[in-house]
Amino acid sequence: MSEEILKLLDQVRRDIASQIETGIDGLRTQVSSLQDEVTGARREALTHFDSVYVRFDRLEDE
């Protein structure tokens, strides 16, 4: 009987580990997506700053 319990506990452990790994994979995907969004927003902001600096240079030249 104790061997049956050990087998059952091992199966439960494997099931829980599998669910945790699935959850971690989902989190990795979400974090990766969020990083891409932040990178895109940062690039866009830097592009806008570049255009502002170009306008300041034109004003100085005038």
mmCIF file as Biopython writes it, N, C-alpha, C and O atoms, coordinates in Angstrom:
data_model
#
loop_
_atom_site.group_PDB
_atom_site.id
_atom_site.type_symbol
_atom_site.label_atom_id
_atom_site.label_alt_id
_atom_site.label_comp_id
_atom_site.label_asym_id
_atom_site.label_entity_id
_atom_site.label_seq_id
_atom_site.pdbx_PDB_ins_code
_atom_site.Cartn_x
_atom_site.Cartn_y
_atom_site.Cartn_z
_atom_site.occupancy
_atom_site.B_iso_or_equiv
_atom_site.auth_seq_id
_atom_site.auth_asym_id
_atom_site.pdbx_PDB_model_num
ATOM 1   N N  . MET A ? 1  ? 0.817  -1.205 0.000   1.0 0.0 1  A 1 
ATOM 2   C CA . MET A ? 1  ? 0.000  0.000  0.000   1.0 0.0 1  A 1 
ATOM 3   C C  . MET A ? 1  ? 0.855  1.261  0.000   1.0 0.0 1  A 1 
ATOM 4   O O  . MET A ? 1  ? 0.520  2.235  -0.674  1.0 0.0 1  A 1 
ATOM 5   N N  . SER A ? 2  ? 1.945  1.253  0.742   1.0 0.0 2  A 1 
ATOM 6   C CA . SER A ? 2  ? 2.780  2.452  0.790   1.0 0.0 2  A 1 
ATOM 7   C C  . SER A ? 2  ? 3.388  2.754  -0.575  1.0 0.0 2  A 1 
ATOM 8   O O  . SER A ? 2  ? 3.623  3.915  -0.910  1.0 0.0 2  A 1 
ATOM 9   N N  . GLU A ? 3  ? 3.647  1.695  -1.374  1.0 0.0 3  A 1 
ATOM 10  C CA . GLU A ? 3  ? 4.176  1.931  -2.718  1.0 0.0 3  A 1 
ATOM 11  C C  . GLU A ? 3  ? 3.121  2.602  -3.597  1.0 0.0 3  A 1 
ATOM 12  O O  . GLU A ? 3  ? 3.455  3.446  -4.429  1.0 0.0 3  A 1 
ATOM 13  N N  . GLU A ? 4  ? 1.871  2.239  -3.421  1.0 0.0 4  A 1 
ATOM 14  C CA . GLU A ? 4  ? 0.787  2.888  -4.168  1.0 0.0 4  A 1 
ATOM 15  C C  . GLU A ? 4  ? 0.692  4.363  -3.800  1.0 0.0 4  A 1 
ATOM 16  O O  . GLU A ? 4  ? 0.484  5.212  -4.666  1.0 0.0 4  A 1 
ATOM 17  N N  . ILE A ? 5  ? 0.842  4.659  -2.533  1.0 0.0 5  A 1 
ATOM 18  C CA . ILE A ? 5  ? 0.793  6.054  -2.077  1.0 0.0 5  A 1 
ATOM 19  C C  . ILE A ? 5  ? 1.957  6.838  -2.660  1.0 0.0 5  A 1 
ATOM 20  O O  . ILE A ? 5  ? 1.786  7.975  -3.098  1.0 0.0 5  A 1 
ATOM 21  N N  . LEU A ? 6  ? 3.141  6.234  -2.666  1.0 0.0 6  A 1 
ATOM 22  C CA . LEU A ? 6  ? 4.305  6.902  -3.246  1.0 0.0 6  A 1 
ATOM 23  C C  . LEU A ? 6  ? 4.118  7.167  -4.734  1.0 0.0 6  A 1 
ATOM 24  O O  . LEU A ? 6  ? 4.489  8.233  -5.225  1.0 0.0 6  A 1 
ATOM 25  N N  . LYS A ? 7  ? 3.546  6.205  -5.454  1.0 0.0 7  A 1 
ATOM 26  C CA . LYS A ? 7  ? 3.274  6.400  -6.877  1.0 0.0 7  A 1 
ATOM 27  C C  . LYS A ? 7  ? 2.256  7.514  -7.082  1.0 0.0 7  A 1 
ATOM 28  O O  . LYS A ? 7  ? 2.403  8.339  -7.983  1.0 0.0 7  A 1 
ATOM 29  N N  . LEU A ? 8  ? 1.236  7.535  -6.251  1.0 0.0 8  A 1 
ATOM 30  C CA . LEU A ? 8  ? 0.215  8.571  -6.344  1.0 0.0 8  A 1 
ATOM 31  C C  . LEU A ? 8  ? 0.809  9.949  -6.046  1.0 0.0 8  A 1 
ATOM 32  O O  . LEU A ? 8  ? 0.543  10.918 -6.757  1.0 0.0 8  A 1 
ATOM 33  N N  . LEU A ? 9  ? 1.606  10.021 -5.001  1.0 0.0 9  A 1 
ATOM 34  C CA . LEU A ? 9  ? 2.253  11.296 -4.661  1.0 0.0 9  A 1 
ATOM 35  C C  . LEU A ? 9  ? 3.198  11.754 -5.762  1.0 0.0 9  A 1 
ATOM 36  O O  . LEU A ? 9  ? 3.275  12.946 -6.058  1.0 0.0 9  A 1 
ATOM 37  N N  . ASP A ? 10 ? 3.916  10.816 -6.368  1.0 0.0 10 A 1 
ATOM 38  C CA . ASP A ? 10 ? 4.809  11.173 -7.469  1.0 0.0 10 A 1 
ATOM 39  C C  . ASP A ? 10 ? 4.013  11.709 -8.656  1.0 0.0 10 A 1 
ATOM 40  O O  . ASP A ? 10 ? 4.428  12.675 -9.298  1.0 0.0 10 A 1 
ATOM 41  N N  . GLN A ? 11 ? 2.878  11.091 -8.949  1.0 0.0 11 A 1 
ATOM 42  C CA . GLN A ? 11 ? 2.029  11.572 -10.042 1.0 0.0 11 A 1 
ATOM 43  C C  . GLN A ? 11 ? 1.490  12.970 -9.744  1.0 0.0 11 A 1 
ATOM 44  O O  . GLN A ? 11 ? 1.452  13.829 -10.624 1.0 0.0 11 A 1 
ATOM 45  N N  . VAL A ? 12 ? 1.075  13.189 -8.497  1.0 0.0 12 A 1 
ATOM 46  C CA . VAL A ? 12 ? 0.578  14.505 -8.094  1.0 0.0 12 A 1 
ATOM 47  C C  . VAL A ? 12 ? 1.690  15.546 -8.242  1.0 0.0 12 A 1 
ATOM 48  O O  . VAL A ? 12 ? 1.451  16.657 -8.716  1.0 0.0 12 A 1 
ATOM 49  N N  . ARG A ? 13 ? 2.910  15.175 -7.832  1.0 0.0 13 A 1 
ATOM 50  C CA . ARG A ? 13 ? 4.049  16.086 -7.942  1.0 0.0 13 A 1 
ATOM 51  C C  . ARG A ? 13 ? 4.308  16.433 -9.405  1.0 0.0 13 A 1 
ATOM 52  O O  . ARG A ? 13 ? 4.539  17.597 -9.733  1.0 0.0 13 A 1 
ATOM 53  N N  . ARG A ? 14 ? 4.270  15.432 -10.285 1.0 0.0 14 A 1 
ATOM 54  C CA . ARG A ? 14 ? 4.489  15.681 -11.710 1.0 0.0 14 A 1 
ATOM 55  C C  . ARG A ? 14 ? 3.395  16.571 -12.297 1.0 0.0 14 A 1 
ATOM 56  O O  . ARG A ? 14 ? 3.678  17.464 -13.096 1.0 0.0 14 A 1 
ATOM 57  N N  . ASP A ? 15 ? 2.151  16.327 -11.900 1.0 0.0 15 A 1 
ATOM 58  C CA . ASP A ? 15 ? 1.044  17.151 -12.391 1.0 0.0 15 A 1 
ATOM 59  C C  . ASP A ? 15 ? 1.194  18.607 -11.956 1.0 0.0 15 A 1 
ATOM 60  O O  . ASP A ? 15 ? 0.991  19.528 -12.746 1.0 0.0 15 A 1 
ATOM 61  N N  . ILE A ? 16 ? 1.553  18.796 -10.690 1.0 0.0 16 A 1 
ATOM 62  C CA . ILE A ? 16 ? 1.728  20.160 -10.180 1.0 0.0 16 A 1 
ATOM 63  C C  . ILE A ? 16 ? 2.897  20.836 -10.882 1.0 0.0 16 A 1 
ATOM 64  O O  . ILE A ? 16 ? 2.797  22.000 -11.267 1.0 0.0 16 A 1 
ATOM 65  N N  . ALA A ? 17 ? 4.010  20.116 -11.053 1.0 0.0 17 A 1 
ATOM 66  C CA . ALA A ? 17 ? 5.172  20.678 -11.739 1.0 0.0 17 A 1 
ATOM 67  C C  . ALA A ? 17 ? 4.820  21.071 -13.171 1.0 0.0 17 A 1 
ATOM 68  O O  . ALA A ? 17 ? 5.271  22.105 -13.665 1.0 0.0 17 A 1 
ATOM 69  N N  . SER A ? 18 ? 4.020  20.250 -13.829 1.0 0.0 18 A 1 
ATOM 70  C CA . SER A ? 18 ? 3.604  20.550 -15.199 1.0 0.0 18 A 1 
ATOM 71  C C  . SER A ? 18 ? 2.736  21.810 -15.249 1.0 0.0 18 A 1 
ATOM 72  O O  . SER A ? 18 ? 2.905  22.651 -16.132 1.0 0.0 18 A 1 
ATOM 73  N N  . GLN A ? 19 ? 1.816  21.933 -14.306 1.0 0.0 19 A 1 
ATOM 74  C CA . GLN A ? 19 ? 0.960  23.121 -14.258 1.0 0.0 19 A 1 
ATOM 75  C C  . GLN A ? 19 ? 1.776  24.372 -13.956 1.0 0.0 19 A 1 
ATOM 76  O O  . GLN A ? 19 ? 1.527  25.432 -14.530 1.0 0.0 19 A 1 
ATOM 77  N N  . ILE A ? 20 ? 2.736  24.255 -13.069 1.0 0.0 20 A 1 
ATOM 78  C CA . ILE A ? 20 ? 3.592  25.401 -12.751 1.0 0.0 20 A 1 
ATOM 79  C C  . ILE A ? 20 ? 4.401  25.809 -13.983 1.0 0.0 20 A 1 
ATOM 80  O O  . ILE A ? 20 ? 4.516  26.997 -14.284 1.0 0.0 20 A 1 
ATOM 81  N N  . GLU A ? 21 ? 4.953  24.838 -14.686 1.0 0.0 21 A 1 
ATOM 82  C CA . GLU A ? 21 ? 5.737  25.135 -15.891 1.0 0.0 21 A 1 
ATOM 83  C C  . GLU A ? 21 ? 4.871  25.806 -16.952 1.0 0.0 21 A 1 
ATOM 84  O O  . GLU A ? 21 ? 5.310  26.740 -17.623 1.0 0.0 21 A 1 
ATOM 85  N N  . THR A ? 22 ? 3.640  25.325 -17.099 1.0 0.0 22 A 1 
ATOM 86  C CA . THR A ? 22 ? 2.713  25.947 -18.050 1.0 0.0 22 A 1 
ATOM 87  C C  . THR A ? 22 ? 2.438  27.398 -17.658 1.0 0.0 22 A 1 
ATOM 88  O O  . THR A ? 22 ? 2.412  28.281 -18.516 1.0 0.0 22 A 1 
ATOM 89  N N  . GLY A ? 23 ? 2.235  27.641 -16.370 1.0 0.0 23 A 1 
ATOM 90  C CA . GLY A ? 23 ? 2.008  28.998 -15.887 1.0 0.0 23 A 1 
ATOM 91  C C  . GLY A ? 23 ? 3.212  29.887 -16.110 1.0 0.0 23 A 1 
ATOM 92  O O  . GLY A ? 23 ? 3.068  31.049 -16.491 1.0 0.0 23 A 1 
ATOM 93  N N  . ILE A ? 24 ? 4.395  29.353 -15.878 1.0 0.0 24 A 1 
ATOM 94  C CA . ILE A ? 24 ? 5.620  30.130 -16.083 1.0 0.0 24 A 1 
ATOM 95  C C  . ILE A ? 24 ? 5.797  30.460 -17.561 1.0 0.0 24 A 1 
ATOM 96  O O  . ILE A ? 24 ? 6.194  31.574 -17.903 1.0 0.0 24 A 1 
ATOM 97  N N  . ASP A ? 25 ? 5.510  29.508 -18.434 1.0 0.0 25 A 1 
ATOM 98  C CA . ASP A ? 25 ? 5.598  29.771 -19.872 1.0 0.0 25 A 1 
ATOM 99  C C  . ASP A ? 25 ? 4.645  30.895 -20.278 1.0 0.0 25 A 1 
ATOM 100 O O  . ASP A ? 25 ? 4.999  31.753 -21.088 1.0 0.0 25 A 1 
ATOM 101 N N  . GLY A ? 26 ? 3.442  30.888 -19.717 1.0 0.0 26 A 1 
ATOM 102 C CA . GLY A ? 26 ? 2.489  31.961 -20.003 1.0 0.0 26 A 1 
ATOM 103 C C  . GLY A ? 26 ? 2.997  33.311 -19.529 1.0 0.0 26 A 1 
ATOM 104 O O  . GLY A ? 26 ? 2.848  34.317 -20.222 1.0 0.0 26 A 1 
ATOM 105 N N  . LEU A ? 27 ? 3.595  33.328 -18.347 1.0 0.0 27 A 1 
ATOM 106 C CA . LEU A ? 27 ? 4.156  34.571 -17.826 1.0 0.0 27 A 1 
ATOM 107 C C  . LEU A ? 27 ? 5.309  35.065 -18.691 1.0 0.0 27 A 1 
ATOM 108 O O  . LEU A ? 27 ? 5.438  36.263 -18.939 1.0 0.0 27 A 1 
ATOM 109 N N  . ARG A ? 28 ? 6.141  34.142 -19.145 1.0 0.0 28 A 1 
ATOM 110 C CA . ARG A ? 28 ? 7.260  34.536 -20.023 1.0 0.0 28 A 1 
ATOM 111 C C  . ARG A ? 28 ? 6.731  35.180 -21.297 1.0 0.0 28 A 1 
ATOM 112 O O  . ARG A ? 28 ? 7.269  36.184 -21.765 1.0 0.0 28 A 1 
ATOM 113 N N  . THR A ? 29 ? 5.686  34.603 -21.847 1.0 0.0 29 A 1 
ATOM 114 C CA . THR A ? 29 ? 5.092  35.157 -23.066 1.0 0.0 29 A 1 
ATOM 115 C C  . THR A ? 29 ? 4.553  36.559 -22.817 1.0 0.0 29 A 1 
ATOM 116 O O  . THR A ? 29 ? 4.758  37.461 -23.629 1.0 0.0 29 A 1 
ATOM 117 N N  . GLN A ? 30 ? 3.864  36.743 -21.693 1.0 0.0 30 A 1 
ATOM 118 C CA . GLN A ? 30 ? 3.316  38.058 -21.371 1.0 0.0 30 A 1 
ATOM 119 C C  . GLN A ? 30 ? 4.415  39.083 -21.128 1.0 0.0 30 A 1 
ATOM 120 O O  . GLN A ? 30 ? 4.308  40.225 -21.575 1.0 0.0 30 A 1 
ATOM 121 N N  . VAL A ? 31 ? 5.466  38.688 -20.428 1.0 0.0 31 A 1 
ATOM 122 C CA . VAL A ? 31 ? 6.578  39.597 -20.157 1.0 0.0 31 A 1 
ATOM 123 C C  . VAL A ? 31 ? 7.267  39.985 -21.460 1.0 0.0 31 A 1 
ATOM 124 O O  . VAL A ? 31 ? 7.615  41.148 -21.662 1.0 0.0 31 A 1 
ATOM 125 N N  . SER A ? 32 ? 7.462  39.019 -22.333 1.0 0.0 32 A 1 
ATOM 126 C CA . SER A ? 32 ? 8.084  39.295 -23.625 1.0 0.0 32 A 1 
ATOM 127 C C  . SER A ? 32 ? 7.246  40.281 -24.435 1.0 0.0 32 A 1 
ATOM 128 O O  . SER A ? 32 ? 7.781  41.204 -25.049 1.0 0.0 32 A 1 
ATOM 129 N N  . SER A ? 33 ? 5.942  40.082 -24.431 1.0 0.0 33 A 1 
ATOM 130 C CA . SER A ? 33 ? 5.035  40.985 -25.142 1.0 0.0 33 A 1 
ATOM 131 C C  . SER A ? 33 ? 5.091  42.388 -24.547 1.0 0.0 33 A 1 
ATOM 132 O O  . SER A ? 33 ? 5.112  43.379 -25.277 1.0 0.0 33 A 1 
ATOM 133 N N  . LEU A ? 34 ? 5.115  42.465 -23.231 1.0 0.0 34 A 1 
ATOM 134 C CA . LEU A ? 34 ? 5.196  43.763 -22.557 1.0 0.0 34 A 1 
ATOM 135 C C  . LEU A ? 34 ? 6.512  44.455 -22.872 1.0 0.0 34 A 1 
ATOM 136 O O  . LEU A ? 34 ? 6.539  45.668 -23.079 1.0 0.0 34 A 1 
ATOM 137 N N  . GLN A ? 35 ? 7.607  43.698 -22.911 1.0 0.0 35 A 1 
ATOM 138 C CA . GLN A ? 35 ? 8.904  44.284 -23.256 1.0 0.0 35 A 1 
ATOM 139 C C  . GLN A ? 35 ? 8.877  44.854 -24.669 1.0 0.0 35 A 1 
ATOM 140 O O  . GLN A ? 35 ? 9.417  45.931 -24.919 1.0 0.0 35 A 1 
ATOM 141 N N  . ASP A ? 36 ? 8.250  44.134 -25.587 1.0 0.0 36 A 1 
ATOM 142 C CA . ASP A ? 36 ? 8.139  44.625 -26.963 1.0 0.0 36 A 1 
ATOM 143 C C  . ASP A ? 36 ? 7.347  45.923 -27.020 1.0 0.0 36 A 1 
ATOM 144 O O  . ASP A ? 36 ? 7.716  46.847 -27.745 1.0 0.0 36 A 1 
ATOM 145 N N  . GLU A ? 37 ? 6.262  45.997 -26.259 1.0 0.0 37 A 1 
ATOM 146 C CA . GLU A ? 37 ? 5.453  47.216 -26.237 1.0 0.0 37 A 1 
ATOM 147 C C  . GLU A ? 37 ? 6.234  48.391 -25.656 1.0 0.0 37 A 1 
ATOM 148 O O  . GLU A ? 37 ? 6.180  49.501 -26.184 1.0 0.0 37 A 1 
ATOM 149 N N  . VAL A ? 38 ? 6.952  48.145 -24.579 1.0 0.0 38 A 1 
ATOM 150 C CA . VAL A ? 38 ? 7.744  49.209 -23.949 1.0 0.0 38 A 1 
ATOM 151 C C  . VAL A ? 38 ? 8.845  49.680 -24.889 1.0 0.0 38 A 1 
ATOM 152 O O  . VAL A ? 38 ? 9.101  50.879 -25.002 1.0 0.0 38 A 1 
ATOM 153 N N  . THR A ? 39 ? 9.495  48.735 -25.563 1.0 0.0 39 A 1 
ATOM 154 C CA . THR A ? 39 ? 10.544 49.089 -26.509 1.0 0.0 39 A 1 
ATOM 155 C C  . THR A ? 39 ? 9.977  49.945 -27.642 1.0 0.0 39 A 1 
ATOM 156 O O  . THR A ? 39 ? 10.588 50.937 -28.041 1.0 0.0 39 A 1 
ATOM 157 N N  . GLY A ? 40 ? 8.819  49.562 -28.153 1.0 0.0 40 A 1 
ATOM 158 C CA . GLY A ? 40 ? 8.181  50.340 -29.215 1.0 0.0 40 A 1 
ATOM 159 C C  . GLY A ? 40 ? 7.807  51.742 -28.758 1.0 0.0 40 A 1 
ATOM 160 O O  . GLY A ? 40 ? 8.014  52.714 -29.485 1.0 0.0 40 A 1 
ATOM 161 N N  . ALA A ? 41 ? 7.257  51.846 -27.554 1.0 0.0 41 A 1 
ATOM 162 C CA . ALA A ? 41 ? 6.877  53.151 -27.025 1.0 0.0 41 A 1 
ATOM 163 C C  . ALA A ? 41 ? 8.111  54.019 -26.798 1.0 0.0 41 A 1 
ATOM 164 O O  . ALA A ? 41 ? 8.085  55.224 -27.047 1.0 0.0 41 A 1 
ATOM 165 N N  . ARG A ? 42 ? 9.185  53.402 -26.327 1.0 0.0 42 A 1 
ATOM 166 C CA . ARG A ? 42 ? 10.433 54.150 -26.093 1.0 0.0 42 A 1 
ATOM 167 C C  . ARG A ? 42 ? 10.991 54.674 -27.415 1.0 0.0 42 A 1 
ATOM 168 O O  . ARG A ? 42 ? 11.410 55.828 -27.507 1.0 0.0 42 A 1 
ATOM 169 N N  . ARG A ? 43 ? 10.992 53.821 -28.432 1.0 0.0 43 A 1 
ATOM 170 C CA . ARG A ? 43 ? 11.482 54.255 -29.746 1.0 0.0 43 A 1 
ATOM 171 C C  . ARG A ? 43 ? 10.647 55.408 -30.289 1.0 0.0 43 A 1 
ATOM 172 O O  . ARG A ? 43 ? 11.178 56.367 -30.849 1.0 0.0 43 A 1 
ATOM 173 N N  . GLU A ? 44 ? 9.344  55.302 -30.115 1.0 0.0 44 A 1 
ATOM 174 C CA . GLU A ? 44 ? 8.457  56.363 -30.596 1.0 0.0 44 A 1 
ATOM 175 C C  . GLU A ? 44 ? 8.732  57.673 -29.868 1.0 0.0 44 A 1 
ATOM 176 O O  . GLU A ? 44 ? 8.783  58.733 -30.491 1.0 0.0 44 A 1 
ATOM 177 N N  . ALA A ? 45 ? 8.910  57.603 -28.559 1.0 0.0 45 A 1 
ATOM 178 C CA . ALA A ? 45 ? 9.195  58.810 -27.777 1.0 0.0 45 A 1 
ATOM 179 C C  . ALA A ? 45 ? 10.525 59.424 -28.203 1.0 0.0 45 A 1 
ATOM 180 O O  . ALA A ? 45 ? 10.635 60.643 -28.338 1.0 0.0 45 A 1 
ATOM 181 N N  . LEU A ? 46 ? 11.528 58.586 -28.413 1.0 0.0 46 A 1 
ATOM 182 C CA . LEU A ? 46 ? 12.826 59.108 -28.838 1.0 0.0 46 A 1 
ATOM 183 C C  . LEU A ? 46 ? 12.750 59.744 -30.218 1.0 0.0 46 A 1 
ATOM 184 O O  . LEU A ? 46 ? 13.422 60.739 -30.489 1.0 0.0 46 A 1 
ATOM 185 N N  . THR A ? 47 ? 11.933 59.170 -31.086 1.0 0.0 47 A 1 
ATOM 186 C CA . THR A ? 47 ? 11.737 59.763 -32.410 1.0 0.0 47 A 1 
ATOM 187 C C  . THR A ? 47 ? 11.113 61.149 -32.295 1.0 0.0 47 A 1 
ATOM 188 O O  . THR A ? 47 ? 11.512 62.076 -33.001 1.0 0.0 47 A 1 
ATOM 189 N N  . HIS A ? 48 ? 10.133 61.289 -31.402 1.0 0.0 48 A 1 
ATOM 190 C CA . HIS A ? 48 ? 9.508  62.598 -31.201 1.0 0.0 48 A 1 
ATOM 191 C C  . HIS A ? 48 ? 10.508 63.601 -30.632 1.0 0.0 48 A 1 
ATOM 192 O O  . HIS A ? 48 ? 10.524 64.761 -31.043 1.0 0.0 48 A 1 
ATOM 193 N N  . PHE A ? 49 ? 11.334 63.166 -29.696 1.0 0.0 49 A 1 
ATOM 194 C CA . PHE A ? 49 ? 12.359 64.068 -29.156 1.0 0.0 49 A 1 
ATOM 195 C C  . PHE A ? 49 ? 13.336 64.493 -30.244 1.0 0.0 49 A 1 
ATOM 196 O O  . PHE A ? 49 ? 13.751 65.650 -30.292 1.0 0.0 49 A 1 
ATOM 197 N N  . ASP A ? 50 ? 13.700 63.564 -31.111 1.0 0.0 50 A 1 
ATOM 198 C CA . ASP A ? 50 ? 14.600 63.912 -32.209 1.0 0.0 50 A 1 
ATOM 199 C C  . ASP A ? 50 ? 13.992 64.991 -33.090 1.0 0.0 50 A 1 
ATOM 200 O O  . ASP A ? 50 ? 14.686 65.923 -33.498 1.0 0.0 50 A 1 
ATOM 201 N N  . SER A ? 51 ? 12.704 64.876 -33.386 1.0 0.0 51 A 1 
ATOM 202 C CA . SER A ? 51 ? 12.067 65.883 -34.232 1.0 0.0 51 A 1 
ATOM 203 C C  . SER A ? 51 ? 11.974 67.227 -33.518 1.0 0.0 51 A 1 
ATOM 204 O O  . SER A ? 51 ? 12.056 68.272 -34.164 1.0 0.0 51 A 1 
ATOM 205 N N  . VAL A ? 52 ? 11.806 67.219 -32.216 1.0 0.0 52 A 1 
ATOM 206 C CA . VAL A ? 52 ? 11.786 68.473 -31.454 1.0 0.0 52 A 1 
ATOM 207 C C  . VAL A ? 52 ? 13.162 69.131 -31.508 1.0 0.0 52 A 1 
ATOM 208 O O  . VAL A ? 52 ? 13.260 70.345 -31.689 1.0 0.0 52 A 1 
ATOM 209 N N  . TYR A ? 53 ? 14.220 68.345 -31.353 1.0 0.0 53 A 1 
ATOM 210 C CA . TYR A ? 53 ? 15.572 68.901 -31.415 1.0 0.0 53 A 1 
ATOM 211 C C  . TYR A ? 53 ? 15.875 69.472 -32.790 1.0 0.0 53 A 1 
ATOM 212 O O  . TYR A ? 53 ? 16.556 70.491 -32.900 1.0 0.0 53 A 1 
ATOM 213 N N  . VAL A ? 54 ? 15.379 68.830 -33.840 1.0 0.0 54 A 1 
ATOM 214 C CA . VAL A ? 54 ? 15.568 69.351 -35.196 1.0 0.0 54 A 1 
ATOM 215 C C  . VAL A ? 54 ? 14.891 70.712 -35.314 1.0 0.0 54 A 1 
ATOM 216 O O  . VAL A ? 54 ? 15.448 71.633 -35.910 1.0 0.0 54 A 1 
ATOM 217 N N  . ARG A ? 55 ? 13.707 70.839 -34.755 1.0 0.0 55 A 1 
ATOM 218 C CA . ARG A ? 55 ? 12.996 72.124 -34.811 1.0 0.0 55 A 1 
ATOM 219 C C  . ARG A ? 55 ? 13.734 73.192 -34.018 1.0 0.0 55 A 1 
ATOM 220 O O  . ARG A ? 55 ? 13.797 74.343 -34.450 1.0 0.0 55 A 1 
ATOM 221 N N  . PHE A ? 56 ? 14.292 72.833 -32.870 1.0 0.0 56 A 1 
ATOM 222 C CA . PHE A ? 56 ? 15.079 73.795 -32.098 1.0 0.0 56 A 1 
ATOM 223 C C  . PHE A ? 56 ? 16.302 74.252 -32.892 1.0 0.0 56 A 1 
ATOM 224 O O  . PHE A ? 56 ? 16.657 75.430 -32.866 1.0 0.0 56 A 1 
ATOM 225 N N  . ASP A ? 57 ? 16.938 73.331 -33.588 1.0 0.0 57 A 1 
ATOM 226 C CA . ASP A ? 57 ? 18.097 73.703 -34.418 1.0 0.0 57 A 1 
ATOM 227 C C  . ASP A ? 57 ? 17.685 74.686 -35.513 1.0 0.0 57 A 1 
ATOM 228 O O  . ASP A ? 57 ? 18.413 75.636 -35.803 1.0 0.0 57 A 1 
ATOM 229 N N  . ARG A ? 58 ? 16.527 74.463 -36.117 1.0 0.0 58 A 1 
ATOM 230 C CA . ARG A ? 58 ? 16.051 75.384 -37.157 1.0 0.0 58 A 1 
ATOM 231 C C  . ARG A ? 58 ? 15.776 76.768 -36.570 1.0 0.0 58 A 1 
ATOM 232 O O  . ARG A ? 58 ? 16.098 77.782 -37.188 1.0 0.0 58 A 1 
ATOM 233 N N  . LEU A ? 59 ? 15.185 76.806 -35.388 1.0 0.0 59 A 1 
ATOM 234 C CA . LEU A ? 59 ? 14.926 78.081 -34.744 1.0 0.0 59 A 1 
ATOM 235 C C  . LEU A ? 59 ? 16.220 78.827 -34.444 1.0 0.0 59 A 1 
ATOM 236 O O  . LEU A ? 59 ? 16.290 80.043 -34.626 1.0 0.0 59 A 1 
ATOM 237 N N  . GLU A ? 60 ? 17.244 78.113 -33.985 1.0 0.0 60 A 1 
ATOM 238 C CA . GLU A ? 60 ? 18.528 78.740 -33.709 1.0 0.0 60 A 1 
ATOM 239 C C  . GLU A ? 60 ? 19.166 79.290 -34.977 1.0 0.0 60 A 1 
ATOM 240 O O  . GLU A ? 60 ? 19.814 80.337 -34.952 1.0 0.0 60 A 1 
ATOM 241 N N  . ASP A ? 61 ? 18.978 78.578 -36.088 1.0 0.0 61 A 1 
ATOM 242 C CA . ASP A ? 61 ? 19.544 79.024 -37.347 1.0 0.0 61 A 1 
ATOM 243 C C  . ASP A ? 61 ? 18.850 80.273 -37.866 1.0 0.0 61 A 1 
ATOM 244 O O  . ASP A ? 61 ? 19.471 81.090 -38.546 1.0 0.0 61 A 1 
ATOM 245 N N  . GLU A ? 62 ? 17.586 80.426 -37.556 1.0 0.0 62 A 1 
ATOM 246 C CA . GLU A ? 62 ? 16.838 81.588 -38.019 1.0 0.0 62 A 1 
ATOM 247 C C  . GLU A ? 62 ? 17.231 82.762 -37.199 1.0 0.0 62 A 1 
ATOM 248 O O  . GLU A ? 62 ? 16.722 83.862 -37.414 1.0 0.0 62 A 1 
#
